Amino acid sequence: MTKHIFPATFAAALAFPALATADDEASVCMPVGEMQATLIEWYSEAPRATLQKTAITETQLWVSVHTGTWTKLEVYRDGIACVIDQGADFRAEFDQFANSEALPVG
């Protein structure tokens, strides 16, 4: 039952971004494998770039070339991934990440 709660919460967060504010402390988090599967299966997004790496976290950008949606993830060393930003119409910014470190797809 818990597996269905995370994707539903994730979908709600992406479907209603206007409800979120900069002051919101809660973000959508789940095991990294589950987060990746959700982005791939529900949103047709694929890893596009690693934006930043530290000893504790890695910031990843996922993009759908079909719809233009994008998701920025903070992936923690303990195996948890959290959505830290998301949006649409990524195509206009595509070249900006051409020199970023590519992530393996799949």
PEHU-V28961 format. One record per residue. N is the residue number from 1. OMEGA is omega in whole degrees, -180 to 180 (NA if undefined). NEAR is the number of other C-alpha atoms within 10 Angstrom. D_LAST is the distance of its C-alpha to the last C-alpha in Angstrom with 1 decimal. Layout:
[[N:OMEGA:NEAR:D_LAST] [N:OMEGA:NEAR:D_LAST]]
This chain:
[[1:-179:5:25.3] [2:-180:6:23.8] [3:-178:9:20.2] [4:180:8:21.6] [5:-178:10:23.3] [6:179:18:20.4] [7:179:20:18.5] [8:178:11:22.1] [9:179:14:22.9] [10:179:19:19.8] [11:180:16:20.6] [12:180:13:24.2] [13:179:17:23.5] [14:-178:18:21.6] [15:-176:10:24.1] [16:-177:9:27.1] [17:-180:12:26.4] [18:180:8:30.2] [19:-179:10:31.0] [20:177:13:29.3] [21:179:8:31.4] [22:-179:5:31.1] [23:-179:6:33.1] [24:178:8:30.8] [25:-177:7:30.0] [26:172:10:27.5] [27:-179:15:23.9] [28:-179:18:21.1] [29:177:20:19.6] [30:176:19:17.6] [31:-173:15:15.6] [32:179:19:12.5] [33:179:11:10.3] [34:178:16:12.4] [35:180:21:12.2] [36:179:19:8.5] [37:179:16:8.9] [38:-180:17:12.0] [39:-180:21:10.9] [40:-172:18:8.4] [41:-175:10:11.0] [42:-172:11:14.2] [43:-179:19:13.9] [44:178:18:11.5] [45:179:24:10.4] [46:178:22:7.7] [47:-178:21:8.2] [48:-176:24:11.4] [49:167:20:13.4] [50:-176:18:14.8] [51:-179:16:18.2] [52:175:13:19.9] [53:171:12:19.8] [54:178:9:22.5] [55:-175:7:23.4] [56:-174:10:22.5] [57:172:17:19.8] [58:178:17:17.1] [59:-177:19:17.0] [60:174:23:13.8] [61:177:23:14.0] [62:-175:23:11.6] [63:169:27:13.1] [64:178:21:13.5] [65:-180:16:15.2] [66:-175:10:16.7] [67:-178:14:18.5] [68:177:18:18.7] [69:177:18:17.7] [70:179:25:16.3] [71:174:23:15.8] [72:-178:22:16.7] [73:167:26:15.7] [74:-179:22:17.7] [75:-177:23:15.8] [76:-178:17:18.6] [77:-180:13:19.0] [78:176:10:19.9] [79:178:11:16.4] [80:177:17:17.4] [81:180:26:15.9] [82:174:20:18.3] [83:179:21:18.4] [84:176:16:21.0] [85:178:14:21.1] [86:180:17:20.0] [87:-178:13:21.4] [88:176:12:21.6] [89:-179:14:22.7] [90:-172:16:20.4] [91:-180:15:21.2] [92:-177:8:24.4] [93:-170:10:22.9] [94:-175:13:20.1] [95:-180:9:22.0] [96:-176:8:22.6] [97:-177:14:19.2] [98:-178:11:19.3] [99:178:8:20.3] [100:177:13:18.0] [101:-179:13:15.8] [102:176:15:12.4] [103:175:14:9.3] [104:178:9:6.5] [105:176:9:3.8] [106:NA:8:0.0]]
